[in-house]
């Protein structure tokens, strides 16, 4: 079983030197062995989520194979007459390469200068590992540069070479505008052979490490422990280990004894990286490599708590019957524009009142940044990594069992009302709903958003029909409003309240948003204030309609016995990262959503759940609240007892996926840190290949920390791979056939061009 190669993931940032302060690798003779009751963990299966390192022999710039090595400052792949190249852009470019063992190397670079108007060439400074190692001149004709890389400037693992340019020239216009400095068509390291990657060898019972390869396993070891191994088999070389953590100095390697042994690991609150490498005894590297058997970790046992944890008790059962369930979803609603989440403008008084009666999930995240995959996740309980209903024409696979289907089978009456074409019947969302309504509207002969009050009308009419039937069965009702979605065209009373002075009546149109994006800089303060005001006005109008629905439920005596979830599918960007709207990135302004639960009988009123939760938790929660079994295949967990009785809730990593049009990203958030990775690593994109943010001190994701925290980055990458492996096989969605009206509606909302 091949292990994931480092370059099978999007490129990482420069690894600084690594610090081992506070950590230790000690030979067995220097440290006692693990306690008899220590927890033993077999590390071989965990290796499937680790990064495998094979030394980089060459980089063919201008090709998909070479693209993962071009860390930043390179233009698109170009070529002609059998050659390929990529322009170095602006002031600097960075390329990345992996080494298992630092040693003196010679690098050959082939490139040429941009043809500047004055006829002069380009001067390039070359920096490696934070030190200047040379300078070169490039003319307009292709030429080969030879650069000596000193061993002291290199490190085990990832290295970066920085090319700093003396000047550049602007070429192209609009989105194609770039500052060109020098073109590069190839980089080659002499004496580096590349080769096969490490692999799990089930037949031999271990991890096979070819010579000059390495394996990196991120570990969290607050209690410390011992690294154990049973045997190292492989003549002609040795396997070595090092423990590293984020810091400032290189970690030493220690050899692993052929007949087995143990190494002590000191406790550390920060994650540590176990790096295993196989080095040949001679330069020619005789033999195929080494086999490492019995790799395991022994951790000290957990001390029992000083006193038993308090038991919050079971969740209160419904008083007399299973609860009615309403999921009220507001499309494109950011959490930080909601009063219950600290927003100062009066956008959501009705929701804020409900929040005081219910439970506010303070940190709720969407599993994608546009409607179809997130609603699919809410209504199936499946991750987008599994249901794969991601692109513009994809529909839910027929084999997926939706929440309305599960509830209908248990005797619930089921209704579904949507104003967003992306979650209409054409895309598979009718499954399990006896009443299904997709609401449309037209103005001036063109499709426009259907108002949230129309959603109320359809919902109330259906509920009144159920009452007239005299059927005592509980109901499930999904309501999807779209008012805050662009274009932002609020009704006059709301617009005048939030934007009393509007300079441009068309500011909220999608074409205006596109024009603002194309401008050389961000909008001025007044324009931004008016744009946000239009968005807030749409939210306020939607909130008033929500309040009217709540009032109707109260008048009809349905409110107390109903479980209501107020949630958004995703948020919206307003130039936080240079764009508008949604569905193009996985930053927090698009993933943080409001999630407020109003429980039957007023249970949990006023509670605020601080543990991060996800949209994948919605379906399990509703199923448990309805007294139904939660299928083991669902990746989320029920929040029911935490909501109703304050039961403790373990924090779990939160993942998201975007794979739509030309936007392909995955992300993971875990304990204050968030990693965003581009999954189309072999293509040119303007966005970075990887970004790491410490959200506690940087909630708006302004400072990319992945160059400073490579061990934390490796830990999140490993957890993301583990999450994806745990989800099992992906489903295969089919494509919907669009009629002209649906196509026109999707175009008006910006989902197709």
N, C-alpha and C positions, 0 to 999 in steps of 0.2 A: 504493500500500500504506500504509494508515494506521499511524502509529507508536503505541506504547503510551502512552496519556495517563496523566498522574500519577494522576488519580482513577480510572483503570482498575485501580489496585492499592489495597490497603488503605491508609488514611491513615497518614502518617508523623508523627513527633513534631516539636516546634518546632525549626526551624532556627535555631541561634545564628548570630551574625555569623561570617563565614568569613575565615580567615587566609590570606595569601599569602606569609608569611615562608618563605624557602627556595625559592620558585617565582618564575618570571618569564615574562612575555609581552613579547617585544621585537620591534619592527618589523624587517623584513629589513635595512634600512640599518644597524641597530645590531648585527647579529649575522651571522656567516658562515652559509652555507647548509649543508644536510646533506652528509655525505661521500658520495662516489660509490658506495661499497659499502654505504650505509645500508640497513637493512631497511625496505621501504615497505609500509604496511598501509592498505588502502582502508577508510575509516571509514563509508562510506555503509551497507554491510550491517550494521555494528555498531549503527547507529542503530535497527535493529529491536528491540534489547534495551534501548534508552535510554528515559528518561522524557520524554514530551512535555508541555509546560506550556502551558495555556490559562488566561488570567486568569479568576478566579472572579467572576461578576457577582452572583449571589445564592445564598442557601442556604434552601431550603424545609424548615424543621425539621418533624419528624413524618412525613416521607415517606422511602421507600427512596432516592430521588435525593439527598436532603439528608444522609442518614446518614453517608456517607464524610467529610463536613466536620466532623462532631461528634467531636472527637478524644477527649475524656474528660469524665466528669461529667454525662452526659445519660442520661435514662431511655428507655424504649421509645417507639416512635412511637404517638401517640394522636390522637384526633380525633372529630369529630361535627358535625353541621349544616354540612357542607361545609368545615370548618376542620381543620387539622392542627397538632400541636404536640408538643414533648418537654419533660419537666420537667428543669430544672437541679437537680442533686443535691448534697447535702452542702455543703461549704465553697466549692467552685469548679467551674466548667465551662470547657472550652476548645474553641474552634472554630478550624478551619484554613481558609485560603484562599490561593490562588496569585496572585502578581503577576509580570509580566515586567519592569516598570519601576517602581521606587518613586517615588511622587509624592503630593502632598496629595490625600486622598480624604475623602469624607463617607460614613459608614456609618449606615444606618437599621436599628434593631432594634425589633421588636414583641414585647411580652411582658406578663406580669402576675405579681403576687406570689402566693405560697401564702396562702390565707385563714387567717392565724394566729388563735388563740383570742382574743388581746387586741385584735383589730381593726386592728392596725398593719400596715404594708406591709413591703416589702423594700428594703434599701439595697444597691446593687451598685457595687463598684469595678471599673473597667475597666483592664486592663493589656495593653500591646502591646509585644512585643519586649523584655520585661524592665523597661519603664517604665510608671509610672502615668499614664494619659492622661485620666482623668475619673471622675466618680461620678454616680450617678443614683438616684432614688427610684422604686419601682414600687408602685402600688396594686393592689387586687384586680381591677380592671377592665382589659381590654387597652388598652395605650397604646403610642404610637410614641416611641422615643428617637432622637435625632440626635446623632451623635458625629463630631467632626473627627479624622481620622487624619493626624498630621503625617508628612511624607516621611521625616524622620530616624528615625522609629520603625519604618519599613517596610523591607523588603529584597527583592531579586530572588529569586524562588523561593517557598518556602513561608513563610507568616506565621501566627502564632497570636494570637488574641485571648482573654484570660483574663477570666472573669467571676467576681469574688470576692463571695460572699454574706455578709451580716452575720449571718444565722441560718437555721435550717431546722427542720422538724417531721417526726417519724417517722409514717409512714402504712403500713398493711398489716401482714402478719405472715408468718412463715416465709420462703420463698424470695422472696415478693413484698414483703418489708419494705424500705422505702427512706426516706431523709431528703430531703424535698422542700423546695426553696427558691424557685424561680421557674419559670414556664412560658414557653417561647419558641416562636413560630410562624414567624419569618422574619427574615432578615438580608439587606440589599441594599447593594451598593457603587455609589454614583452615579458615572457616567462610565466604568464598566467594562462592556464589551460582550460578553465571551466570544467564541465563534465556533469556526471549524474548527481542527483540530489540525495540526501539521506532518505531512508524509507523504513517503515515498519516491516519486519520480516516475521510473519506469523509462524512459518514453518521452523525457523531457527529460534524463535522465541526471544526476539530482541529488536534493537534498533540498529540498522546497518548504516554506517557512516563511511562513505568513500573518502579517500585521502583528500585533504584540503577542502573539506566541507564542515559545516557547523550546524548546530541546532540551538535555538534560543527559546527557553521556556520561562515565561513570566510567572512569578509566584507571589502570593501574599502570605507572609509568615510572621504575624505579630508575636507568636509564641516561639519562634525559632524552630529548631528540629535538627534532624540528621538526614543527609543524602546517602542512600544505600545503593550498592550495586553488587551483583554476584560474580560477574566475570567480564573481562575484556579480551576478546579473541581477535587476533590479527597480527601476524608477523610483519616486521618491517616498518613499524611506526607505533604511535601511542595515542590514547584518548586523554584529553585534558579538560579540566573544568574551571570556570571562574564565576564568581558571583558579583554582579554589578548593580548599582543603583544610580539614580539621577544625581549628578554631582560634577566633580572637576578633575579627577585623576583616573588613569587607566587601571583596570583591575588585573591583578596577577592571575595567571593560570597555574593550576596544580595538576600533576599527572594522576590518573586513576590506576590503581594497582591491578595487574592482570587477574589476580585471584580473588578480587572483590575487596570491599572495604566500606568505610563510611567517612563522611566529612561532616563536621559540625557547622551548623548555620546559626549565627546569633540572631536573636529577635530583632525585628525591624517593623515599624509602623508603615513605612513606605514600601511599595512593591519592589521586589528584587528580580533580577534577570539571571537565570541559570544558563550559562553559555557552555555548551559542550562542543569540542572540536577534535577532529582526527588529523594528525600530522604525520607524514611519512618520515622515516629516519634518514632518508637520502633525498637528494634533489630530484632524482628520476621517479621517486614514489613507487617503488616496487610493490606488487600486490594490489588487491582491489580495495583494501580499506579495512575497517575494524567492525566488529559486532559487539554491541554493548547489551549484556543480558541483566535482567533483574533490577532495572533502575526503579527506585522507589524513594518515597519521602516518609520519614517517621516524625510525626509531630507530637509534642507533649500532650498528655490528656487535658481536657478542659476541666478546670477546678469547679466543683459544684458551687452554686450561689450560696451566699451566706444565709439567706432566708428564702423560702419558696416564693416564687413570683405570684403576685396577686392574680386571682382568677376573675376576669371580667364577667364571667357567666355566659350562658348561651344567648344567642340573638333571640329577641322576643318573637314568638310566632304571631302570625296574623290573628286578630281577635276572633273572627268568626268564619273567614273565608280567605281564599287566596287573593292577593292584591291585584287590582287593576294595574296595568303598567303603561305609562306614556313616556316615550323618548321624544323630547322636543329638541331638535337640532337646528341651530342657526348657522348657516353657511358663512365661512370666512370671518369668524369672530375671534379676534385676539383676546387672550385672557387679560392683558394689561389695559384694555379699554372697558373693563367691567368694574362697577363700583365695589362688588364683593371682593375683588382682587386688588383694591387700593386705588382705582382710578378716581380722580377728583371731579371730573365733569359728570353731570347727572345723566349718563347714557342709559342706565339700567335700573331705575327705581323698582320696577316690578320684580325683576330677577333678584335684586338685593333683598327685597322683602321675603321672597321664597327662601333665599339662602339663610335668613335668620331662623326659618322654621326647619331647615334641613342641615345637611352636612356639605361643607365646601371642601373639595379636594384641591389643596393649595398648589400642588405641582402635578398637573395632568398633562400628558403628552399624546400627540397624535402619532400614528405610525406611518404617515406620509404627509405630503404637503399639498395634496389636491383631493377632490371630492370622492371620486370613485373608489380608490383603494382604501380610504379611511372609512367610508360608510360600509364598504364590504367587510372591513375588519370589525366594526361595531356590531354588525348584524349577523356575522358568522362566528366571531370569536377567533378567527384565524389571522395569523400574521400575513402581511403582504408578501413576505418571503415564501409563503405557502400558497395563498390563493392566486397570486401573480396577476390579479386584475389591475394592471398598471398603466397600460398605454391607451391612447385616445379611442380606439375602437374595440378594446377587449371587453368581453362580458364575463360575468361570473360562471365558472364551470357548473354544469348541471348537477354534478355529483355532490356539490357543496350543500350541506343542510343549514338553512338559515334559521335565525332565532324565531321568526314567526312560524316556521314549519314545526319547530320543536314545541312551541307553546300551543299551536293549533292541535297537535296530536294529543296534548294533555287537556284539551277541552276549552281552551281560550278562543274567543272570537278575535279576529285579527284584522287590523286596518292599516293602511299605508297611504300617506299623502305627501307628494313631493312637488316642489317647484323647480327642481334642478334636473335637466334632461339627462345628466350623467348618471343618475341613479333611477332612471325610469325602467319600464318593463323591457325595452329593447336591449338593455344591458344585464338582464337576468335578475332584477330586483323584485319581480312580482311574486316570486316563490313563497308560498305559505300564506299570502294575504288574501282573505276572502273579499275585502274591499280594497281596491287599488285605484288611486287617482293621481295622474300626472297633470298638473295645472299649467296652462300656458296663457299668454296674453299677447296682444298685438296693439301697437300704437303707430298711426301713420303708415299702416301697411307693413310694419317691421315687428319682429318678435321682441318683446320686452319681458322683464322679470314679473312674475305673478306676485301680487302683494300678499303679505303674511295674513291679512284679514281674510283673504279667500281661503287660506288653509283652515282658519277657524270655522268658516262657513261649512266646508265639507266635513270637517271633524265633528262639529256639533250635529249636523244633519244625520250622520251615521250613528252617533251615540244616542240621539233621540229615537232613531229607528230601532236600535237594540232595546231601548226601554219600552217602546211600543209593543215589541214582540213578547215582552214579559219573560224573556230568557234571563236566568239568574247567573249565567256563566260569566266569569271575569273576562276582561278584554285587554288586548295589547294593541297600542296605537303608536305608529311611528309618524312624526310630523317633521317635515324638512322645509324650512323657510330660507329664503335666499336674499333678503333685502340688503345686507351689507356688502354683497358681492359687487364688483365693478360691472357696469358703470355706476358711479355714485350719483344718483339723481333723486335725492330725498324730496318728499312732498314739501310744499311751501312752508307750512307751520314749523316743521323741524329744521328746514334749511335756514329760515329766518332766526330761529333760536340759536343755532350753533354757528352759522356763518352770516351774521347780519350784514356784512359787506362782502359781496362776491364780485371780484374783478372780471372773471371770465365765466360766463354761464355754462360753457362747455368744459370746464376744468375737470369734472368728474368722468368725462367720456374716456373710453379706452384709447382712442387715438391721441388724446391729450397726454395720457400717461406715457404712451410710447414716445411722444415728442419730448417730454421731460427727460426720459431715459437717454435719448440720443443727444441731449445737450452736453456741452463740454464739462459742465460742473453740476452739482446738486442744485435743486430749486432754492430760491431765496426764502428767507424766513416767513415772509408774508404768504407766499404761495403755498409753502408747506402747511402753515396754520390753516389756510382755507381748505386745502385738500383733506387734512385730518378732520376738519370740521364737517365736511360733507360725509365722510365715513362715519363719524360719530352720530350725525343726524339720521343716517340710515339705521344705525344700531338702535337709536332711541325710538324711531318709528316701529321697528320690529318688537322692541321691548313692550311698547304700549299694547300691541296686539297680543303678545304673550300674557300680559296682565289681564286683558279682557277674557282670554281663555281660562285663566286661573279663576277669575271671578265667576264665570259660568259654571265651572266644576264645583265651586263652593255652593252656589245657589241650588244646584241639582243634588247636593248631598254626596257627590262622588269624591271630593277632595281628600277627605280624611282616610278613605280606604284605598287610595291610589298611590303607588310608587311612581314618582316622576323623576326622570333624569333630564336635566338641562345640560346640553353639551354642544360643542362646535366640532366641525369636521377638521378644520385647520385654521390657521391665522392668516395674516396678510402683511406684506412688506411695504414699507414706505421709505425706501432709500437707505435703510440701515446697512445694507450691503450692496448698494448701487443699483437696485432694481425696484420694481413695484409688483403688486399683485402676489401670486403664489404659484406653486407647482414648478419652480425652477431651482430651488435650493432646499436645504434642510436646516436652516438656521432657526434659532429659538422663536423669532417673531412669527414663524409659520408653524412651529410644532407645539408651542405652549397654548393650550386651549382651556376655556372654563369647563368645569365638570361639577355640577351641583346636584345632589340627591335629596329629594323630599320623600321621607319614608312614611309608610302608613302609621296612623295613630300618633304622629309627632315624635317617633323614636329618633334619638340622636340629635334633636333640635339644638342648633347653636354650635355643634361640634365642627372642628376644623381638622381635617386629616392632612398631616404634614408629610407623610411618607409618599414619595412619588408613585403615581399610578398611571396606567396606560389605557388606551381604547380597547386593547385585547382583554381587559378585565371586565368590560361592560356585560358581555353575554354571560359569563359565569356568574356574575353578581345577580343578574335578573333571573337566571335559572334557579339559583338557590333560594332567592326571595319567593319564587313561585312554588317552592317545594319540590323541584325536579333535580334529578341527578346531573351533575356537571360532567360531561364526557372527558375522559382522561386525555383525549387527543388535543383538547384546547390548550394553547400555551399560556393563557392568562390564569389569574386566580380570582376567586370570588372575594369581593370586598364587603360582603353582607354583614359579617360579624364585626368587622372594624367600624362600619357605618352605624350599625344599630346598637352595638354594645361597647364600642371602644376597644375591642380586642386588638392586641398588638399585630402589626403588619410588617413583615420582613421586607426590606428594600431589595429590589431586583434591578438588574440592568434593563434599560429601556432602549429598544432599537427602532429604527425607521428606515424606509426604503423609498427611493424615487427612481423610476425607470420609465420616463415618458419623453417622447420626441427626442431631443438631443441632450436631455438632462438625466444623468445616471449617477446617483449617490446612495450611500448607505451611512448610517450613523449609529452610535451607541453612546448612551449617557449612563454613568455609574458613579455614585458617591461624589458628586460635585465636579466630575470631569466629563467632557464630551469630545468624542472623536468623529469627524466627518471625513469620509473617504470617497474619492471618485472611483467608480467601478469600471469605467471605460478607460483604463489606464493606457491603452495603446493608441489613443486619439489625442489630437491637439484640442485643448480647451483653455479658456482664459482663467477658470477657477483653479486654485491650488489642488494638487493631487491629494494631499492630506492636511487636515487642520485639527489642532488640539486646543481646547479651551478649558480654563478653570472657571466655572460659572459662578462660584461663590463670590469672587472678586471681580468678575467680568461678565455680568449677565447679558450684555449685548454683543458678546463675542467679537471684541475689537482686537484682542491681542492673541495671536497665534503662538502657542507654547510648545509645539511639537519638537522644535529644535532644542529646547531646553530640557524637555522631559521625555527622552526616548524610551525609558523603561515604563513609564506610565502609558505611553503610546502603545508599546508592545503588549502591555497587559490588556488594554482595551481592544486591540486587534485580536488577541487570543480569545477574549470573552465573546467578541462578535462572531468569530469563527465557530466557537462552541455553541452559541445560540443557534446559528444556522444549521449546524450538524444535528442538534437536538430536535429541530423542527421537522426533519425527515424530508421526503421527496416533495418536489414542487408539483402543483397541479398545472394543467394545460388549458388555459382559457381559450375560448373560441372568439371569433370576431363578429361583431354585430353588423347587420346590414342597415344602413341609414336611409330613411326616406328624405325627401327634399325639405320638409318642414323641420325635422329633427336636425338635419345638417345645418340649416339656417340658424336655428336656435343655438346650437353649439358654437357656431361661428360668432354669433353676437356676444356670447359669454367669453370668447377668446380661447376656446378649447381646440378648435381646428382653424387652419389658415384659409 
